[in-house]
């Protein structure tokens, strides 16, 4: 999820330790060790760490298969492969099928960047039961995420304040406050995780994945990337085209866009999703409780957000629902049509002065648990994006672009435009304007685009196919709602994806599912 960090979602005891040794998750140095020959010690999975979001240890899958966890040792700096190493947290569920029919490991990345695969895969594991008949299901916390040398920035109290700030400044004073808050956050990242920040680029993560492939014993990488996971998959295919096996990209990032173009695309995408939500609510037989017409629904939401800018309402005690929190809560609910009922409920309550539901949705976006602890998804998201993205946008430049963003979305335009300053004072230079995913010689990659996707607009799938190069990307269109397609449980989409991953059957180009 591109900027701002809200749309994308344990400190060391002494700074001196951080600056003179390795970061959290490090496991010594490689020296003459052949990291491809390392053996993974698969054990019972612990409960997720605070940086992964907390909670309970993953429950067994239906049928009783237990989740197993291990740590993969990788170089901190791939330019110095014999130097310091860090540990990447891995999770797997072994195949349910016959050993003779096993293809290998299917590695998942669920996006963000900054999302913990160690916590996400078990949450959706039962949805991939068909794929587990021939694969071990595997995911991981990428470098900088969760237990994999997770980046640490501000503490929980500071993050509560950070997410309550006015993210859509209207005058010079408010703009300066936003910029200062951004500098403070970025400075905390450098202070607490300075050693790892230069090494969390997507190219670093792609090299980690290739080492993971080798250690898992696979000749080819079989891969399922969702959202930012499609960018990671594309970068992998560029670096290692001959190592690509069967790969699926779902909820596709446009690899041809710079951060500004991506943010503007998101403004249009979230506006489209909001339009579809309003149309759905008012087209039902029963009365829509939040408006009489689609335009009335959107006008009332705009009025609510305007009121909240100066008059917040009670949220999750002791915090109040601000304009920023409400905007991120609304955005979170647009990621899946399954969440639309919560958005309706949250808006109803907010109109009556109760902001709890919208704030809970905002907390979900930002990685805040009910006990007030935050995962490191925001810290990791900003760190990876800023290490990847070369452009640095000034306040004057963003101010000049606000009208264009506002024209794309009255509700989300300002929010996404001002999110572009998140990397302005970052300690590490960005790598490129956009990723290189050209992959001549790669096996076919199935690229699935959703026409109603708010976070990765549908046009990104066609752009990814073109950028991968002739004969590599195979586009499949899903006419649906929400972010991604496979987890919509659409039988046509799942049939095509399963057919490719399980049987190697490449769908016809330009297949359409609805």
C-alpha positions as CSV (number, residue, x, y, z in Angstrom):
1,X,0.0,0.0,0.0
2,X,1.6,3.2,-1.0
3,X,1.7,6.5,1.0
4,X,0.4,7.6,3.3
5,X,1.4,4.9,5.7
6,X,-2.1,4.7,7.1
7,X,-3.2,3.2,3.7
8,X,-0.5,0.8,3.2
9,X,-0.7,-0.9,7.9
10,X,10.0,-3.9,21.5
11,X,12.6,-1.2,21.2
12,X,16.3,-1.9,22.0
13,X,17.2,-0.8,25.5
14,X,20.1,1.4,24.4
15,X,20.8,3.4,21.3
16,X,24.5,2.6,21.7
17,X,23.8,-1.1,21.4
18,X,22.0,-0.4,18.1
19,X,24.8,1.7,16.6
20,X,27.6,-0.7,17.5
21,X,26.1,-4.1,16.9
22,X,23.4,-5.8,14.8
23,X,19.7,-5.0,14.9
24,X,17.0,-7.0,16.5
25,X,16.7,-10.4,14.7
26,X,20.4,-10.6,13.9
27,X,22.2,-13.9,14.2
28,X,25.9,-13.1,14.0
29,X,27.9,-13.1,10.8
30,X,28.2,-15.4,7.8
31,X,32.0,-15.3,7.3
32,X,32.7,-18.5,5.3
33,X,29.3,-20.1,6.0
34,X,27.4,-21.2,2.9
35,X,23.9,-19.8,3.8
36,X,22.3,-21.9,1.0
37,X,23.3,-25.0,3.0
38,X,21.7,-24.0,6.3
39,X,19.1,-26.3,7.8
40,X,15.9,-24.9,9.1
41,X,14.8,-25.9,12.5
42,X,11.0,-26.2,12.3
43,X,9.3,-26.0,15.7
44,X,5.9,-25.2,17.2
45,X,5.0,-21.6,16.5
46,X,5.0,-19.1,19.4
47,X,2.4,-16.4,19.9
48,X,3.0,-13.5,17.5
49,X,5.3,-10.8,19.0
50,X,4.1,-7.3,19.7
51,X,5.8,-6.1,16.4
52,X,3.8,-8.8,14.5
53,X,0.5,-7.6,16.1
54,X,0.3,-9.8,19.2
55,X,-2.4,-12.4,19.8
56,X,-2.4,-16.2,20.3
57,X,-0.3,-18.9,18.7
58,X,-1.9,-20.1,15.4
59,X,-4.5,-22.8,15.8
60,X,-4.2,-26.0,13.8
61,X,-5.8,-26.1,10.4
62,X,-9.0,-28.1,9.8
63,X,-7.9,-31.7,10.0
64,X,-5.3,-31.1,12.6
65,X,-2.2,-29.9,10.7
66,X,0.0,-27.8,13.0
67,X,1.7,-24.7,11.9
68,X,5.5,-24.8,12.1
69,X,7.9,-21.9,12.5
70,X,11.7,-21.4,11.8
71,X,14.3,-18.7,11.3
72,X,16.2,-18.3,8.0
73,X,19.6,-16.6,8.2
74,X,20.2,-14.0,5.5
75,X,22.9,-11.3,5.0
76,X,22.1,-7.9,6.5
77,X,23.8,-6.3,3.5
78,X,23.6,-8.3,0.3
79,X,26.6,-6.3,-1.0
80,X,28.6,-7.9,1.8
81,X,27.2,-11.5,2.0
82,X,29.9,-12.6,4.5
83,X,29.1,-9.8,6.9
84,X,26.4,-9.5,9.6
85,X,23.3,-11.6,9.2
86,X,19.7,-11.2,10.3
87,X,17.1,-13.8,11.0
88,X,13.8,-13.9,8.9
89,X,10.8,-15.5,10.7
90,X,9.2,-18.2,8.6
91,X,5.9,-20.2,8.9
92,X,4.6,-23.2,7.1
93,X,1.9,-25.8,6.9
94,X,3.0,-29.0,5.2
95,X,1.1,-30.4,2.3
96,X,-2.0,-32.4,2.9
97,X,-1.5,-34.5,-0.2
98,X,0.5,-37.5,-1.2
99,X,4.3,-37.0,-1.1
100,X,4.5,-38.2,-4.7
101,X,2.3,-35.4,-5.9
102,X,4.0,-32.6,-3.9
103,X,5.3,-29.8,-6.2
104,X,7.2,-27.9,-3.5
105,X,6.8,-24.9,-1.4
106,X,4.3,-22.1,-2.3
107,X,5.6,-18.9,-0.8
108,X,3.1,-16.1,0.0
109,X,3.6,-12.4,0.5
110,X,0.4,-10.6,1.5
111,X,1.6,-7.1,0.9
112,X,1.9,-3.8,2.8
113,X,4.8,-3.4,2.5
114,X,5.1,-4.2,6.2
115,X,2.6,-6.9,6.7
116,X,3.6,-10.0,8.7
117,X,3.2,-13.1,6.7
118,X,3.8,-15.2,9.8
119,X,0.5,-13.9,11.3
120,X,-1.4,-13.5,8.0
121,X,-1.0,-16.9,6.5
122,X,-2.6,-18.8,9.4
123,X,-5.5,-16.3,9.4
124,X,-6.3,-17.2,5.8
125,X,-4.8,-20.7,5.8
126,X,-8.1,-22.6,5.4
127,X,-8.8,-20.5,2.2
128,X,-5.8,-22.1,0.5
129,X,-6.8,-25.7,1.3
130,X,-6.9,-26.6,-2.4
131,X,-3.3,-25.4,-2.9
132,X,-2.1,-27.3,0.1
133,X,-2.9,-30.6,-1.6
134,X,0.3,-30.2,-3.6
135,X,2.3,-27.5,-1.8
136,X,3.7,-26.7,1.6
137,X,2.2,-23.3,2.3
138,X,5.0,-20.9,3.4
139,X,5.1,-17.3,4.4
140,X,7.5,-15.0,6.2
141,X,8.1,-11.6,7.8
142,X,10.2,-9.7,5.2
143,X,13.3,-7.9,6.5
144,X,12.3,-4.9,8.6
145,X,8.9,-6.5,9.4
146,X,7.8,-8.2,12.7
147,X,10.4,-10.6,14.0
148,X,12.7,-10.2,11.0
149,X,14.9,-7.3,12.3
150,X,11.7,-5.3,12.6
151,X,12.1,-1.5,12.2
152,X,11.3,0.4,15.3
153,X,10.3,4.1,15.3
154,X,7.9,5.7,17.8
155,X,6.4,4.0,20.9
156,X,2.7,3.3,21.4
157,X,1.9,6.6,23.1
158,X,3.6,8.5,20.4
159,X,1.9,6.6,17.7
160,X,-1.5,7.3,19.3
161,X,-0.7,11.0,18.8
162,X,0.8,10.5,15.4
163,X,-2.4,8.9,14.0
164,X,-4.6,11.6,15.6
165,X,-2.8,14.5,13.8
166,X,-4.4,16.6,11.1
167,X,-3.2,14.8,7.9
168,X,-5.0,17.3,5.6
169,X,-3.6,20.7,6.6
170,X,-5.5,23.8,5.5
171,X,-3.0,26.5,6.2
172,X,0.7,27.2,6.7
173,X,0.6,26.5,10.4
174,X,-1.1,23.2,10.0
175,X,1.3,22.2,7.2
176,X,4.3,23.0,9.4
177,X,2.9,20.9,12.2
178,X,2.4,18.0,9.8
179,X,6.0,18.3,8.5
180,X,7.4,18.5,12.0
181,X,5.4,15.4,13.1
182,X,6.8,13.6,10.0
183,X,10.4,14.7,10.8
184,X,9.9,13.5,14.4
185,X,8.6,10.1,13.3
186,X,11.4,9.7,10.7
187,X,14.0,10.7,13.2
188,X,12.8,8.1,15.6
189,X,13.2,5.4,12.9
190,X,16.8,6.5,12.3
191,X,17.6,6.6,16.0
192,X,16.1,3.2,16.8
193,X,16.8,1.3,13.6
194,X,19.4,3.2,11.7
195,X,21.5,0.2,10.9
196,X,18.8,-1.7,9.1
197,X,17.2,1.2,7.2
198,X,19.5,1.0,4.2
199,X,18.8,-2.7,3.8
200,X,15.0,-3.0,3.6
201,X,14.6,-2.4,-0.2
202,X,12.5,-4.7,-2.2
203,X,15.6,-5.8,-4.1
204,X,17.0,-7.0,-0.8
205,X,13.8,-8.9,0.0
206,X,13.8,-10.5,-3.4
207,X,17.3,-11.8,-2.8
208,X,16.1,-13.2,0.5
209,X,13.3,-15.0,-1.3
210,X,15.7,-16.6,-3.6
211,X,17.8,-17.8,-0.7
212,X,14.6,-19.1,0.9
213,X,13.8,-21.0,-2.2
214,X,17.1,-22.8,-2.2
215,X,17.1,-23.6,1.6
216,X,13.5,-25.0,1.2
217,X,14.9,-27.3,-1.5
218,X,13.0,-26.0,-4.5
219,X,14.6,-25.7,-8.0
220,X,12.0,-23.0,-8.9
221,X,10.2,-20.4,-6.9
222,X,6.4,-21.1,-6.7
223,X,4.9,-17.8,-5.5
224,X,1.6,-16.1,-4.6
225,X,2.0,-12.3,-4.2
226,X,-0.9,-10.0,-3.1
227,X,-0.8,-6.2,-3.3
228,X,2.8,-5.1,-2.6
229,X,3.6,-8.8,-2.9
230,X,3.1,-8.4,-6.6
231,X,5.8,-5.8,-6.7
232,X,8.1,-8.0,-4.7
233,X,7.3,-10.9,-7.1
234,X,8.0,-8.7,-10.1
235,X,11.3,-7.5,-8.8
236,X,12.2,-11.2,-8.1
237,X,11.3,-12.1,-11.6
238,X,13.5,-9.3,-12.9
239,X,16.5,-10.4,-10.8
240,X,16.0,-14.2,-11.2
241,X,13.9,-14.8,-14.3
242,X,15.2,-18.4,-14.8
243,X,14.2,-19.3,-11.3
244,X,10.5,-18.5,-11.6
245,X,8.2,-21.5,-11.4
246,X,4.4,-21.0,-11.1
247,X,3.6,-17.5,-9.9
248,X,0.4,-15.6,-9.3
249,X,0.1,-11.8,-8.8
250,X,-3.2,-10.7,-7.2
251,X,-4.2,-7.1,-6.4
252,X,-1.5,-5.8,-8.7
253,X,0.7,-2.8,-8.0
254,X,1.4,-0.7,-11.1
255,X,5.2,-1.0,-11.5
256,X,5.4,1.9,-14.0
257,X,4.2,4.6,-11.6
258,X,6.2,6.8,-9.3
259,X,4.9,7.5,-5.8
260,X,2.9,10.6,-6.9
261,X,1.2,8.7,-9.7
262,X,0.5,5.8,-7.4
263,X,-1.1,8.0,-4.7
264,X,-3.2,9.7,-7.3
265,X,-4.3,6.3,-8.6
266,X,-5.3,5.3,-5.1
267,X,-7.3,8.5,-4.7
268,X,-9.3,7.5,-7.8
269,X,-9.5,3.9,-6.6
270,X,-10.8,4.6,-3.2
271,X,-13.3,7.1,-4.7
272,X,-14.6,4.4,-7.0
273,X,-15.0,2.0,-4.1
274,X,-16.8,4.7,-2.1
275,X,-19.1,5.3,-5.1
276,X,-19.8,1.6,-5.4
277,X,-20.5,1.4,-1.6
278,X,-23.0,4.3,-1.8
279,X,-24.7,2.8,-4.9
280,X,-25.0,-0.6,-3.2
281,X,-26.5,0.8,0.0
282,X,-29.1,2.9,-1.7
283,X,-30.1,0.3,-4.3
284,X,-31.3,-2.3,-1.8
285,X,-34.9,-2.9,-1.2
286,X,-34.8,-1.7,2.4
287,X,-34.0,2.0,3.1
288,X,-30.3,2.9,3.2
289,X,-29.8,4.2,6.8
290,X,-27.1,6.6,5.8
291,X,-28.6,8.4,2.8
292,X,-31.4,8.5,0.3
293,X,-29.2,8.6,-2.9
294,X,-25.6,7.7,-3.6
295,X,-24.8,11.4,-3.7
296,X,-26.6,12.0,-0.4
297,X,-24.5,9.2,1.2
298,X,-21.3,10.9,0.0
299,X,-22.4,14.4,0.9
300,X,-23.2,13.2,4.5
301,X,-19.8,11.6,4.8
302,X,-18.1,14.7,3.6
303,X,-20.1,16.8,6.1
304,X,-19.1,14.4,8.9
305,X,-15.4,14.7,8.0
306,X,-15.6,18.5,7.9
307,X,-17.2,18.6,11.3
308,X,-14.7,16.2,12.8
309,X,-11.8,18.5,11.8
310,X,-12.8,21.0,14.5
311,X,-15.1,18.9,16.7
312,X,-13.9,15.4,17.3
313,X,-16.4,12.9,18.8
314,X,-15.8,10.2,21.4
315,X,-14.0,7.2,19.9
316,X,-12.3,4.4,21.8
317,X,-11.8,5.8,25.2
318,X,-9.9,7.9,26.0
319,X,-9.2,8.8,22.4
320,X,-11.5,10.8,20.2
321,X,-12.4,10.2,16.6
322,X,-10.7,12.9,14.5
323,X,-11.1,13.7,10.8
324,X,-7.9,11.7,10.1
325,X,-8.9,8.7,12.1
326,X,-12.3,8.7,10.4
327,X,-10.8,8.9,7.0
328,X,-8.5,6.0,7.6
329,X,-11.4,4.0,9.1
330,X,-13.5,4.6,6.0
331,X,-10.6,3.6,3.8
332,X,-10.1,0.4,5.7
333,X,-13.7,-0.6,5.3
334,X,-13.4,-0.2,1.5
335,X,-10.7,-2.9,1.2
336,X,-13.4,-5.6,1.2
337,X,-17.1,-5.7,0.4
338,X,-17.5,-7.8,3.5
339,X,-16.6,-4.7,5.5
340,X,-19.3,-2.5,4.0
341,X,-21.8,-3.4,6.7
342,X,-19.3,-2.2,9.3
343,X,-18.9,1.1,7.4
344,X,-22.7,1.6,7.4
345,X,-22.9,0.8,11.1
346,X,-19.9,3.1,11.9
347,X,-21.4,6.0,9.9
348,X,-24.8,5.6,11.6
349,X,-23.2,5.7,15.0
350,X,-20.9,8.6,14.1
351,X,-23.8,10.7,13.0
352,X,-25.2,10.1,16.5
353,X,-22.0,11.2,18.1
354,X,-20.4,7.8,18.7
355,X,-17.1,7.2,16.8
356,X,-16.1,3.8,18.2
357,X,-16.7,1.6,15.1
358,X,-14.9,4.0,12.8
359,X,-12.0,4.3,15.2
360,X,-11.8,0.5,15.5
361,X,-11.6,0.3,11.7
362,X,-8.8,3.0,11.8
363,X,-7.0,1.0,14.5
364,X,-7.1,-2.0,12.3
365,X,-5.6,0.0,9.4
366,X,-2.8,1.2,11.7
367,X,-1.9,-2.1,13.4
368,X,-3.2,-1.1,16.9
369,X,-4.5,-3.9,19.1
370,X,-7.2,-3.5,21.7
371,X,-4.6,-3.3,24.5
372,X,-3.1,-0.2,22.9
373,X,0.0,-1.9,21.4
374,X,1.0,-1.3,17.8
375,X,2.6,-3.7,15.4
376,X,5.5,-2.3,13.4
377,X,3.5,-2.3,10.1
378,X,3.6,1.5,9.8
379,X,7.3,1.7,10.7
380,X,8.1,-1.0,8.2
381,X,5.8,0.4,5.5
382,X,7.4,3.8,5.6
383,X,10.9,2.3,5.8
384,X,10.5,0.1,2.8
385,X,8.7,2.7,0.7
386,X,11.3,5.4,1.4
387,X,14.2,3.0,0.7
388,X,12.6,2.0,-2.6
389,X,11.2,5.4,-3.8
390,X,13.6,8.0,-5.1
391,X,11.3,11.1,-5.3
392,X,11.2,13.4,-2.3
393,X,8.3,15.8,-2.4
394,X,8.3,19.3,-0.8
395,X,5.4,20.9,1.0
396,X,5.2,23.5,-1.8
397,X,5.0,20.8,-4.5
398,X,2.3,18.9,-2.6
399,X,0.3,22.1,-2.1
400,X,0.4,22.7,-5.9
401,X,-0.9,19.2,-6.5
402,X,-3.8,19.2,-4.0
403,X,-6.4,20.5,-6.5
404,X,-5.6,17.6,-8.9
405,X,-5.9,15.1,-6.0
406,X,-9.1,16.7,-4.8
407,X,-10.6,16.5,-8.3
408,X,-9.8,12.7,-8.2
409,X,-11.5,12.3,-4.8
410,X,-13.1,15.0,-2.6
411,X,-12.9,12.7,0.4
412,X,-9.5,11.1,0.0
413,X,-7.6,13.5,-2.3
414,X,-6.1,15.8,0.3
415,X,-5.3,12.9,2.6
416,X,-3.3,11.0,-0.1
417,X,-1.7,14.1,-1.5
418,X,-0.2,15.1,1.9
419,X,0.9,11.6,2.5
420,X,3.6,12.2,-0.2
421,X,5.7,14.1,2.3
422,X,6.3,11.0,4.4
423,X,9.7,10.4,2.8
424,X,10.8,14.0,2.5
425,X,13.2,13.9,5.5
426,X,14.1,10.2,5.4
427,X,17.7,9.2,6.3
428,X,18.2,6.9,3.4
429,X,18.1,7.8,-0.3
430,X,15.5,6.1,-2.4
431,X,16.5,3.6,-5.0
432,X,14.5,4.5,-8.1
433,X,11.4,6.2,-9.5
434,X,9.7,2.9,-9.8
435,X,10.7,-0.8,-9.7
436,X,12.1,-2.7,-12.7
437,X,10.1,-5.9,-13.3
438,X,11.2,-6.7,-16.8
439,X,11.7,-10.5,-16.8
440,X,12.6,-11.9,-20.2
441,X,12.9,-15.6,-20.1
442,X,10.6,-16.1,-17.1
443,X,7.9,-18.7,-16.9
444,X,4.4,-17.4,-17.3
445,X,3.1,-15.3,-14.4
446,X,-0.7,-15.1,-13.9
447,X,-1.6,-11.5,-13.2
448,X,-5.1,-11.0,-11.7
449,X,-6.7,-7.5,-11.7
450,X,-10.0,-6.5,-9.9
451,X,-12.0,-3.8,-11.6
452,X,-13.3,-2.5,-8.2
453,X,-10.0,-2.6,-6.4
454,X,-9.5,0.6,-4.3
455,X,-5.9,0.1,-3.2
456,X,-4.3,-1.2,-6.4
457,X,-6.5,0.0,-9.2
458,X,-7.3,-2.4,-12.0
459,X,-5.2,-0.6,-14.6
460,X,-2.1,-1.8,-12.7
461,X,-2.6,-5.3,-13.8
462,X,-2.3,-4.4,-17.5
463,X,0.7,-2.2,-16.7
464,X,2.4,-5.1,-14.9
465,X,1.8,-7.5,-17.8
466,X,3.4,-5.0,-20.2
467,X,6.3,-4.3,-17.9
468,X,7.1,-8.0,-17.3
469,X,7.6,-8.3,-21.1
470,X,6.3,-10.3,-24.0
471,X,5.3,-13.8,-23.2
472,X,5.5,-13.5,-19.4
473,X,2.4,-11.8,-17.9
474,X,-1.0,-13.4,-18.5
475,X,-3.8,-11.1,-17.5
476,X,-7.0,-12.3,-15.8
477,X,-9.8,-9.8,-15.1
478,X,-12.2,-10.1,-12.1
479,X,-15.2,-7.8,-12.2
480,X,-15.7,-7.5,-8.5
481,X,-15.2,-5.3,-5.4
482,X,-12.5,-5.0,-2.8
483,X,-8.7,-5.5,-2.8
484,X,-7.5,-8.5,-4.6
485,X,-9.6,-11.3,-6.2
486,X,-8.7,-14.8,-5.0
487,X,-10.0,-14.3,-1.5
488,X,-13.4,-13.1,-2.9
489,X,-14.0,-16.8,-3.3
490,X,-15.2,-16.2,-6.9
491,X,-15.2,-19.7,-8.4
492,X,-13.9,-18.5,-11.8
493,X,-10.9,-16.7,-10.3
494,X,-10.1,-19.6,-7.9
495,X,-10.5,-22.1,-10.7
496,X,-8.0,-20.3,-12.9
497,X,-5.5,-19.7,-10.2
498,X,-5.7,-23.2,-8.8
499,X,-5.5,-24.7,-12.3
500,X,-2.3,-22.9,-12.9
501,X,-0.6,-23.5,-9.6
502,X,-1.7,-27.1,-9.2
503,X,-1.8,-28.3,-12.8
504,X,0.3,-25.8,-14.7
505,X,-2.6,-24.8,-16.9
506,X,-2.1,-21.2,-18.1
507,X,-5.5,-19.5,-18.6
508,X,-6.3,-17.9,-21.9
509,X,-5.1,-14.4,-22.2
510,X,-7.6,-11.7,-21.2
511,X,-9.9,-14.2,-19.4
512,X,-12.7,-12.4,-17.6
513,X,-14.4,-13.6,-14.4
514,X,-17.5,-11.9,-12.9
